């Protein structure tokens, strides 16, 4: 499936519905020392997603900060991730996708901590099967997602450029107006934040349409729109069909395209990429009838973002990324992390004779070659889009990638591979793969489709 530059296709959890269970209200996180003004947390930014270190009952794990979820959810625990979950019971969860509800575990009365931010008696939902396989898709270990309960009791400033989040004590800090900022009211539905923005859907007439959008830091794409949620929200003529990701209840399908403009207050964003979702994949999300879609990380990362849940407002200030283009994968390849491999490397050292005299006086020099082994990342092709450049060249799902443009694949990070597939239209790509113990090389050119 196609994915954009740091717009990974796994855009999950528009919403989670609990089936048949009620959970007592939780107080959310607090500053450990109530007199403190703030706490600052460093985060990783991978595929436009914010990854924070979260301790659960003393065990540190990696979680995505997702404003689009109202539950703390774990979906990837290994034998080494022993967190001693308390007071457990089985439940059913449902999210995006057309499938049935899935089995999960509800664990109550857990202690959650991020630096000096502490949440007592917190409920955690554990999905028993890792439907998302996020770790392989992002090239780093991801254990779960956290949202509302972490954000609700603070004024939160997210700086995508410095990769730092500041959690301010709301009793001592208030968002201040600034000339270059835009403050918008937030509407909450099921503890998820929505804002009203305007979009231009057609190049003819330049008419703007007002839409209500979920603020979704857990979605790495730019914009999702629910087709036909308003009369004129329809897929443009220029688009391509794509699998947008894996939801909790099945595969999420849609059409990728562009629209002329997104207008957030006074800020105008030109030609963002948009995914139009069908009614089957968004059946559960459409229970909020006023909702028209989502704004994800590819838009949010262009701003400093202040969230004030208590006073129901968001403030945006554009950063140096504001005018960056909206790129996407033009190869047709979905590449994922495939574990570690042992790679033999060599070094050659120059050794002078035992006298160690000046080498210009005809002394002997010996060259000694040493071999050593290191663990390096391995990558494979998970999906190839039908009739895409890579598909037409002959690449197939399951191929192990050995080289990209003659360089060993292990010399790249997964993010760097994404960049390779988005650099420019008509760029030559050469990929050497292993398939059924045979090594083959395929060549193709990137092709712009929207």
JOQUIRA-V974445 format. One record per backbone hydrogen bond with DSSP energy under -0.5 kcal/mol. CO is the residue of the C=O (numbers start at 0). NH is the residue of the N-H. If there is no record, write none. Layout:
co = <CO CO>
nh = <NH NH>
This chain:
co = <2 3 6 8 9 15 16 17 18 29 31 32 36 38 40 43 43 45 48 48 49 49 50 51 51 53 54 54 55 57 58 60 60 61 61 62 63 63 64 65 66 68 70 71 72 73 77 79 80 85 86 88 90 91 92 93 95 101 102 103 104 104 105 106 109 109 110 111 112 113 115 115 116 117 118 121 123 124 124 125 125 128 132 133 134 134 135 142 142 143 144 145 146 146 147 148 150 152 153 153 154 155 155 156 156 157 157 158 158 162 163 164 164 165 165 166 167 167 168 168 177 179 181 181 183 186 188 191 192 193 194 194 196 197 198 198 199 199 202 203 206 208 210 210 211 211 212 213 213 214 215 217 217 218 220 221 222 223 224 224 225 229 231 232 236 239 241 241 243 244 244 246 248 249 250 250 251 251 252 253 254 255 256 259 260 261 261 262 262 263 266 266 267 268 271 272 273 273 274 274 275 276 277 279 280 281 283 284 286 287 291 292 293 294 295 295 296 298 299 301 302 303 304 305 306 307 308 311 312 313 314 315 316 318 320 324 329 330 331 332 333 333 335 338 340 340 342 344 346 346 348 350 352 357 358 363 365 365 366 367 367 369 371 373 375 377 378 379 379 380 382 384 387 388 389 389 390 395 398 398 399 400 401 402 403 406 407 408 412 413 414 415 416 417 418 418 420 423 426 428 429 430 430 431 431 432 433 434 437 437 439 441 443 445>
nh = <328 6 3 10 11 17 93 19 91 117 33 35 168 166 164 45 50 48 45 50 51 64 43 53 62 60 56 112 58 59 55 53 62 142 143 51 65 145 66 68 192 147 72 124 144 126 80 81 82 107 107 105 103 18 101 16 248 92 127 90 106 125 88 123 111 121 56 118 54 116 31 117 113 29 111 109 106 73 126 104 127 130 136 137 138 139 336 74 75 63 72 65 149 150 151 28 153 169 155 308 167 157 306 158 165 159 304 162 163 42 158 40 166 156 167 38 154 169 171 172 180 317 183 315 313 193 191 188 214 186 196 212 210 262 200 208 259 260 204 206 200 198 196 212 291 292 194 215 294 216 218 11 219 296 297 295 274 293 226 276 228 232 233 227 238 255 243 253 10 246 251 249 98 246 97 252 243 244 277 241 275 239 273 270 199 263 268 197 264 266 263 268 269 261 258 222 256 275 224 276 254 226 281 282 96 285 286 287 288 290 225 213 223 215 298 299 300 301 302 318 159 316 157 314 155 312 311 185 307 183 305 181 303 321 323 326 446 389 384 334 381 382 379 377 342 375 373 371 348 369 367 365 355 360 361 352 350 367 368 348 369 346 344 342 340 337 400 335 381 397 333 387 391 392 393 394 393 398 380 400 433 378 408 431 406 403 410 411 416 417 418 419 420 420 421 422 329 426 445 443 404 432 441 401 402 439 399 437 434 439 432 430 428 425>
